[in-house]
Amino acid sequence: MFSVDRRVLALAIARMADSAGNSFLIIVLPLYITSGVITGNSFGLTATAITGIVLSLFGFLNSFTQPFAGYLSDKSERRKVFILLGLGILAVTNFSFSLASSYPALVAIRAVQGIGVAFTIPCTIALVNDLASDENRGGNMGVFNTFRLLGFGAGPIAAGALVHNGPYTVAGIHMTGFESAFYIASLGALISFALVTLLVSDPEQADAEAADDFSITILGSRGGLDPIFTLALASLFMAISIALISTLETTINRRLGQNELWFGIEFAAFVLAQVALQTPIGRATDRYGRKQFIVAGLVLLIPATVVQGFVGTPVEMLIARLVQGVAGALVFAPALALAGDIARKGQSGTQLSLLTMAFGLGTAIGPLSSGFLVKFGFQVPFEVGGVLAALGAALVYTQVEETVTKPPDARPTPQD
């Protein structure tokens, strides 16, 4: 029978709150930078270049810090304190954006935020893994990711409305649309902080063997690639493929004869498919195995990505993004669950952080690569994304072994 640990559910709701608040910034920061509020020395760069630096800086610092954060949580055998540290930094930096008036201050705040959030992500995933069992790990990962994506999808919509409808006066306090968005983003982190403080506790660590040195295992014990490293590569390739359209909004709108609303719907379609399917797919992997879902998702990702370079109408792009969302749902939660099955006790923070780091890097590399590759033709970024998805499928198929050998509720038959 499928069940979710109360602490996992609390972590999921907390992650939804801080994801909503943090995803506000995807919409708000580019508008804030070009609004005229930020002044001073821009180091000779345009506002567009500064925007790119601010957005990418978070992704890269966040991704590269995650393995260290996971390692520290393994060594201390404590997850909760690091999660709270990251949420506290997120709350303070979200509020600090409302006080920033120069480009250097904005860049510094975003850099601190990227490092701070790096403590929350791998430690939360590791704690979900610690609290789950082999029989329900896929379902728990699915529930966690469903709530996270709900927050991530709702945040930009709410942020756009807040900025557009501002300014506001609340309890006699006047605030602009930008300030209100930063305050609500900070509030989301504080709500998460309170939920984790009150409802989450670290599990008892029995015979945990944390690694004495920080290292990433690339080669497996039997030759070939390490399975967790392979799953991280597959997550990287998937994230690059799904993020390709981010930089191409203007080109896609012109090519398909659509407006910004259509692009927003197409962009959100991926998230909606993920929200609908993460939990049932995660539960299915507990019963039927994980590897086959991951391989199927990566195979499905190939046509779903390539076709985006050839579609001719908004509806066709919408369908392609929905299928891409299905593919992503088949990969992400099952990959985390499979890696959790393999991870050595006391080292799940370090090892699972490889997957979260890879996904974060992919979402940063995808937009950068599509902006470069589109010069060679509109179809080229999506064709490259398809090749990466195929490579990921081949790697998982050949380098990763199944961890679920039999349905957890299976009963012996007379033939057994």
C-alpha positions as CSV (number, residue, x, y, z in Angstrom):
1,M,0.0,0.0,0.0
2,F,1.4,3.4,-0.9
3,S,1.9,5.9,1.9
4,V,3.7,9.2,2.3
5,D,5.6,10.0,5.5
6,R,4.2,13.0,7.2
7,R,7.6,14.6,7.2
8,V,7.9,14.0,3.4
9,L,4.5,15.7,2.9
10,A,5.6,18.7,5.0
11,L,8.9,18.9,3.0
12,A,6.8,18.8,-0.2
13,I,4.5,21.6,0.9
14,A,7.5,23.6,2.1
15,R,9.3,23.1,-1.2
16,M,6.1,24.3,-3.0
17,A,6.1,27.5,-1.0
18,D,9.7,28.4,-1.6
19,S,9.6,27.3,-5.2
20,A,6.7,29.6,-5.9
21,G,8.5,32.4,-4.2
22,N,11.8,31.7,-5.9
23,S,10.2,31.3,-9.4
24,F,8.7,34.8,-8.9
25,L,12.2,36.1,-9.7
26,I,12.3,34.5,-13.1
27,I,9.7,37.0,-14.2
28,V,10.4,39.9,-11.9
29,L,14.2,40.3,-12.1
30,P,14.4,40.9,-15.8
31,L,11.6,43.5,-15.6
32,Y,13.2,45.0,-12.4
33,I,16.6,45.4,-14.1
34,T,15.2,47.2,-17.1
35,S,12.6,49.3,-15.2
36,G,15.0,52.2,-14.4
37,V,15.1,51.4,-10.6
38,I,18.6,50.0,-10.9
39,T,21.2,52.6,-11.7
40,G,24.9,53.2,-11.4
41,N,28.0,51.4,-12.9
42,S,27.0,48.6,-15.2
43,F,30.6,47.7,-16.1
44,G,29.9,48.8,-19.7
45,L,27.3,46.0,-20.2
46,T,23.8,46.4,-21.5
47,A,20.8,45.8,-19.3
48,T,20.1,42.6,-21.3
49,A,23.6,41.4,-20.6
50,I,23.3,42.1,-16.9
51,T,20.0,40.2,-16.8
52,G,21.7,37.2,-18.4
53,I,24.5,37.4,-15.8
54,V,22.1,37.7,-12.9
55,L,19.9,34.7,-14.0
56,S,22.8,32.4,-15.1
57,L,24.9,33.3,-12.0
58,F,22.3,31.8,-9.7
59,G,22.1,28.6,-11.7
60,F,25.8,27.9,-12.0
61,L,26.7,28.8,-8.3
62,N,23.7,26.9,-7.1
63,S,24.5,23.8,-9.1
64,F,28.2,23.7,-8.3
65,T,27.7,24.2,-4.6
66,Q,25.1,21.4,-4.2
67,P,27.6,18.5,-4.0
68,F,29.5,20.3,-1.2
69,A,26.2,21.0,0.7
70,G,25.2,17.3,0.3
71,Y,28.6,16.2,1.5
72,L,28.4,18.4,4.6
73,S,24.9,17.1,5.5
74,D,26.3,13.5,5.1
75,K,29.3,14.2,7.4
76,S,27.2,15.8,10.1
77,E,24.3,13.3,9.7
78,R,21.9,16.2,9.8
79,R,19.7,17.5,7.0
80,K,17.2,19.8,8.7
81,V,19.7,22.4,9.9
82,F,21.1,22.8,6.3
83,I,17.6,23.0,4.8
84,L,16.8,25.8,7.3
85,L,20.0,27.6,6.6
86,G,19.2,27.7,2.9
87,L,15.6,28.8,3.5
88,G,16.8,31.5,5.8
89,I,19.3,32.8,3.2
90,L,16.5,32.7,0.6
91,A,14.1,34.7,2.7
92,V,16.7,37.4,3.4
93,T,18.0,37.7,-0.1
94,N,14.4,37.8,-1.6
95,F,13.7,40.8,0.7
96,S,17.1,42.4,-0.1
97,F,16.2,42.7,-3.7
98,S,13.7,45.4,-2.7
99,L,16.6,47.4,-1.2
100,A,19.0,47.0,-4.1
101,S,19.5,50.1,-6.3
102,S,22.8,49.3,-8.2
103,Y,23.9,46.5,-10.5
104,P,26.8,45.3,-8.2
105,A,24.4,44.9,-5.3
106,L,21.9,43.0,-7.5
107,V,24.6,40.6,-8.7
108,A,26.0,40.1,-5.2
109,I,22.5,39.3,-3.7
110,R,21.8,36.8,-6.5
111,A,25.2,35.2,-6.0
112,V,24.6,34.7,-2.2
113,Q,21.1,33.5,-3.0
114,G,22.4,30.8,-5.4
115,I,24.9,29.5,-2.8
116,G,22.2,29.6,-0.1
117,V,19.6,27.7,-2.0
118,A,22.2,25.1,-2.8
119,F,22.0,23.9,0.8
120,T,18.2,23.4,0.6
121,I,17.9,21.4,-2.6
122,P,20.2,18.4,-2.1
123,C,19.6,18.1,1.6
124,T,15.8,18.1,1.0
125,I,16.1,15.4,-1.6
126,A,18.4,13.4,0.6
127,L,16.0,13.7,3.6
128,V,13.1,12.5,1.4
129,N,15.3,9.6,0.4
130,D,16.2,8.9,4.1
131,L,12.5,8.9,5.1
132,A,11.3,6.7,2.3
133,S,11.7,3.0,2.1
134,D,12.6,0.8,-0.9
135,E,8.9,-0.1,-1.3
136,N,7.6,3.5,-1.6
137,R,10.7,5.6,-2.6
138,G,9.3,6.3,-6.1
139,G,5.9,7.4,-4.9
140,N,7.5,9.7,-2.2
141,M,9.8,11.3,-4.8
142,G,6.8,11.7,-7.1
143,V,4.7,13.5,-4.4
144,F,7.6,15.7,-3.5
145,N,8.3,16.7,-7.1
146,T,4.6,17.3,-7.8
147,F,4.3,19.9,-5.1
148,R,7.6,21.5,-6.1
149,L,6.4,21.9,-9.7
150,L,3.1,23.3,-8.6
151,G,4.9,26.1,-6.8
152,F,7.3,26.6,-9.7
153,G,4.5,26.8,-12.2
154,A,2.3,29.1,-10.2
155,G,5.0,31.5,-9.2
156,P,5.7,33.2,-12.5
157,I,1.9,33.6,-13.2
158,A,1.4,35.3,-9.9
159,A,4.5,37.4,-10.2
160,G,3.4,38.8,-13.6
161,A,0.0,39.8,-12.2
162,L,1.6,41.4,-9.1
163,V,4.0,43.6,-11.1
164,H,1.3,44.5,-13.7
165,N,-1.3,45.6,-11.2
166,G,1.0,47.5,-8.8
167,P,1.5,49.8,-7.0
168,Y,-0.3,48.7,-3.8
169,T,-1.1,50.2,-0.4
170,V,-1.4,47.6,2.4
171,A,-2.1,48.7,6.0
172,G,-1.1,52.2,5.1
173,I,2.2,51.0,3.6
174,H,2.8,51.9,-0.1
175,M,4.7,49.5,-2.2
176,T,5.4,49.0,-5.9
177,G,4.6,45.9,-7.9
178,F,8.2,44.9,-7.7
179,E,8.5,45.4,-4.0
180,S,5.3,43.4,-3.4
181,A,6.7,40.5,-5.5
182,F,9.9,40.5,-3.5
183,Y,8.0,40.6,-0.2
184,I,5.8,37.7,-1.2
185,A,8.8,35.7,-2.4
186,S,10.4,36.3,1.0
187,L,7.2,35.3,2.7
188,G,7.1,32.0,0.8
189,A,10.6,31.1,2.1
190,L,9.6,32.1,5.7
191,I,6.5,29.8,5.4
192,S,8.7,27.0,4.3
193,F,11.1,27.7,7.2
194,A,8.2,27.5,9.6
195,L,6.9,24.2,8.2
196,V,10.3,22.5,8.3
197,T,10.9,23.8,11.8
198,L,7.6,22.5,13.2
199,L,6.9,19.4,11.2
200,V,10.2,17.9,10.0
201,S,12.9,16.0,12.0
202,D,16.0,14.1,10.9
203,P,15.6,10.4,11.0
204,E,17.7,8.3,13.3
205,Q,21.0,7.4,11.6
206,A,21.8,3.7,12.1
207,D,25.2,2.5,11.1
208,A,25.6,5.4,8.7
209,E,29.0,5.5,7.0
210,A,29.6,9.0,5.6
211,A,32.5,9.4,3.2
212,D,35.7,10.7,4.7
213,D,36.6,12.6,1.5
214,F,34.5,14.5,-1.1
215,S,34.7,12.8,-4.5
216,I,32.5,12.1,-7.4
217,T,32.6,8.5,-8.7
218,I,32.6,8.3,-12.4
219,L,33.6,4.7,-13.2
220,G,31.6,1.7,-11.9
221,S,33.1,-1.1,-9.8
222,R,32.6,-3.6,-12.7
223,G,33.8,-1.3,-15.4
224,G,31.8,1.2,-17.4
225,L,30.2,4.3,-15.8
226,D,29.0,4.5,-12.2
227,P,25.2,4.2,-12.3
228,I,24.5,7.4,-10.3
229,F,26.9,9.4,-12.5
230,T,25.1,7.9,-15.5
231,L,21.7,9.0,-14.1
232,A,23.2,12.5,-13.5
233,L,24.3,12.6,-17.2
234,A,20.8,11.6,-18.3
235,S,19.3,14.3,-16.1
236,L,21.7,16.9,-17.6
237,F,20.8,15.9,-21.1
238,M,17.1,16.0,-20.3
239,A,17.3,19.4,-18.7
240,I,19.2,20.9,-21.6
241,S,16.5,19.6,-24.0
242,I,13.6,21.0,-22.1
243,A,15.2,24.4,-21.6
244,L,16.1,25.0,-25.2
245,I,13.1,27.2,-26.0
246,S,13.7,29.7,-23.1
247,T,16.0,31.9,-25.2
248,L,14.0,31.6,-28.4
249,E,10.8,33.2,-27.4
250,T,10.9,36.1,-29.9
251,T,12.0,33.8,-32.7
252,I,9.3,31.2,-32.0
253,N,6.6,33.8,-31.7
254,R,7.5,35.2,-35.1
255,R,7.9,31.8,-36.7
256,L,4.6,30.5,-35.5
257,G,2.7,33.8,-35.8
258,Q,1.7,33.8,-32.1
259,N,1.8,36.2,-29.2
260,E,3.4,36.1,-25.7
261,L,0.4,34.5,-24.2
262,W,0.7,31.5,-26.5
263,F,4.4,31.1,-25.6
264,G,3.6,31.2,-21.9
265,I,1.0,28.5,-22.4
266,E,3.5,26.3,-24.3
267,F,6.2,26.9,-21.7
268,A,3.8,26.0,-18.9
269,A,2.5,22.8,-20.7
270,F,5.7,21.0,-19.7
271,V,5.2,21.8,-16.1
272,L,1.5,20.8,-16.2
273,A,2.2,17.4,-17.6
274,Q,4.8,16.9,-14.9
275,V,2.4,17.9,-12.1
276,A,-0.2,15.5,-13.4
277,L,2.1,12.5,-13.9
278,Q,5.0,12.6,-11.3
279,T,3.1,10.9,-8.5
280,P,1.4,8.1,-10.4
281,I,4.6,7.3,-12.4
282,G,6.6,7.4,-9.1
283,R,4.2,4.9,-7.6
284,A,4.3,2.7,-10.6
285,T,8.1,2.5,-10.5
286,D,7.8,1.1,-6.9
287,R,5.8,-1.8,-8.3
288,Y,7.2,-2.4,-11.8
289,G,10.8,-1.1,-11.7
290,R,12.5,2.2,-12.4
291,K,14.9,1.7,-15.2
292,Q,12.3,0.9,-17.9
293,F,10.4,4.2,-17.2
294,I,13.6,6.2,-17.4
295,V,14.7,4.7,-20.7
296,A,11.1,5.1,-22.1
297,G,11.1,8.8,-21.1
298,L,14.4,9.5,-22.7
299,V,13.4,7.7,-25.9
300,L,10.1,9.7,-25.9
301,L,12.1,12.9,-25.4
302,I,13.9,12.4,-28.7
303,P,10.9,13.1,-31.1
304,A,9.3,15.5,-28.6
305,T,12.4,17.7,-28.7
306,V,13.3,17.4,-32.4
307,V,9.8,18.1,-33.6
308,Q,9.8,21.6,-31.9
309,G,12.2,22.7,-34.6
310,F,9.7,21.8,-37.4
311,V,6.3,22.6,-36.0
312,G,4.3,25.3,-37.9
313,T,1.4,26.2,-35.6
314,P,1.0,27.1,-31.9
315,V,-1.1,24.0,-31.3
316,E,1.6,21.8,-32.7
317,M,4.2,23.4,-30.4
318,L,1.8,23.0,-27.4
319,I,1.4,19.3,-28.1
320,A,5.1,18.8,-28.5
321,R,5.7,20.5,-25.1
322,L,3.0,18.3,-23.5
323,V,4.7,15.2,-24.8
324,Q,8.0,16.6,-23.6
325,G,6.5,17.0,-20.2
326,V,5.3,13.4,-20.2
327,A,8.9,12.3,-21.1
328,G,10.3,14.4,-18.3
329,A,7.9,12.9,-15.8
330,L,9.0,9.4,-16.8
331,V,12.7,10.4,-16.1
332,F,13.0,12.7,-13.2
333,A,11.3,11.1,-10.1
334,P,12.2,7.5,-11.2
335,A,15.9,8.6,-11.7
336,L,16.0,10.1,-8.2
337,A,14.3,7.0,-6.7
338,L,16.7,4.6,-8.5
339,A,19.7,6.7,-7.4
340,G,18.3,6.6,-3.9
341,D,18.1,2.8,-4.1
342,I,21.8,2.7,-5.0
343,A,23.1,5.4,-2.8
344,R,25.2,4.1,0.1
345,K,23.8,4.7,3.6
346,G,25.1,7.9,5.0
347,Q,26.1,9.3,1.6
348,S,22.8,10.0,-0.1
349,G,23.3,13.8,0.3
350,T,26.5,13.7,-1.7
351,Q,25.4,11.2,-4.3
352,L,21.8,12.4,-5.0
353,S,23.2,16.0,-5.3
354,L,24.8,14.9,-8.5
355,L,21.3,14.6,-10.1
356,T,20.0,17.9,-8.7
357,M,23.3,19.6,-9.8
358,A,23.1,18.1,-13.2
359,F,19.5,19.2,-13.7
360,G,20.3,22.7,-12.5
361,L,23.3,22.9,-14.9
362,G,21.1,21.7,-17.8
363,T,18.5,24.4,-17.2
364,A,21.4,27.0,-17.4
365,I,23.2,25.4,-20.3
366,G,20.0,24.8,-22.4
367,P,19.2,28.5,-23.0
368,L,22.8,29.4,-23.6
369,S,23.4,26.7,-26.1
370,S,20.2,27.3,-28.1
371,G,21.1,31.0,-28.4
372,F,24.4,30.0,-30.0
373,L,23.1,27.0,-32.1
374,V,20.2,28.9,-33.6
375,K,22.6,30.8,-35.7
376,F,23.1,27.6,-37.8
377,G,19.4,27.2,-38.3
378,F,16.2,27.2,-36.2
379,Q,16.0,23.4,-36.2
380,V,19.6,22.8,-35.1
381,P,19.2,23.4,-31.3
382,F,16.3,21.0,-31.2
383,E,18.2,18.4,-33.2
384,V,21.1,18.6,-30.9
385,G,18.7,18.2,-27.9
386,G,17.3,15.0,-29.6
387,V,20.8,13.6,-30.0
388,L,21.5,14.3,-26.3
389,A,18.3,12.5,-25.3
390,A,19.3,9.5,-27.4
391,L,22.7,9.4,-25.8
392,G,21.1,9.6,-22.4
393,A,18.7,6.6,-23.2
394,A,21.7,4.6,-24.5
395,L,23.8,5.3,-21.4
396,V,21.0,4.4,-18.9
397,Y,20.1,1.2,-20.9
398,T,23.7,0.0,-20.9
399,Q,25.2,1.3,-17.7
400,V,22.3,1.2,-15.1
401,E,20.8,-2.0,-13.5
402,E,17.3,-2.3,-12.3
403,T,16.9,-2.1,-8.5
404,V,13.2,-3.2,-8.1
405,T,13.1,-6.9,-8.7
406,K,9.6,-7.8,-7.7
407,P,6.3,-6.0,-6.8
408,P,6.5,-5.2,-3.0
409,D,3.0,-6.8,-2.5
410,A,3.6,-9.8,-4.7
411,R,2.6,-13.2,-3.2
412,P,4.3,-16.5,-4.0
413,T,2.4,-18.6,-6.5
414,P,2.4,-22.4,-6.5
415,Q,5.1,-22.3,-9.2
416,D,7.5,-20.2,-7.0
